[in-house]
Amino acid sequence: MEKIKKILDRVFGVVSILCLLGLIFTVLIQIISRTFLPQSPSWTEEVSRFFFVSGVLYTTGIAKGANAYVNVDILEQNLQPGAKKVYSVFIDLLVLVFAVTFFCESLAFTQSGAGFIADTIPITMNYIYFGTIASGLLIAVYTLFDIVFILTDKKEKAGDAK
């Protein structure tokens, strides 16, 4: 299971880097064209937005797996080790319910984008909306990893991002 998590970390880490590089490249095109050309390409604003949103959506699982989300642990600090484990699993089960719901709803959302074409580039919006499916699925998968790691005592405490 740890091997699968490491592979997912690497794959979506590369995806996030590519999205960041795409964002930087399109913003540079926009800056250079606004400075040196009479008119900047209209597609750069939309493409940079797509790269930004995609970069966020495709890295949600990595953030969940690294405990990088904000965590208020006032209650958790006062619990005994066994109760902390139960509490952490309970919280992860709530996150899992949310992620599965998000994933199921994102399927219809992505399908709805098939009928729409982006304003400035000739692609249908379901390609852009696919990030919501990936995000829900990745959060669910990484939450399942967390639950297994908590139950097998291989998980660092919440808030201890690597």
Summary of the structure (lengths in Angstrom):
residues: 162
radius of gyration: 19.4
end to end distance: 18.0
largest distance: 66.2
contacts: 453
relative contact order: 0.15
helix: 75%
strand: 1%
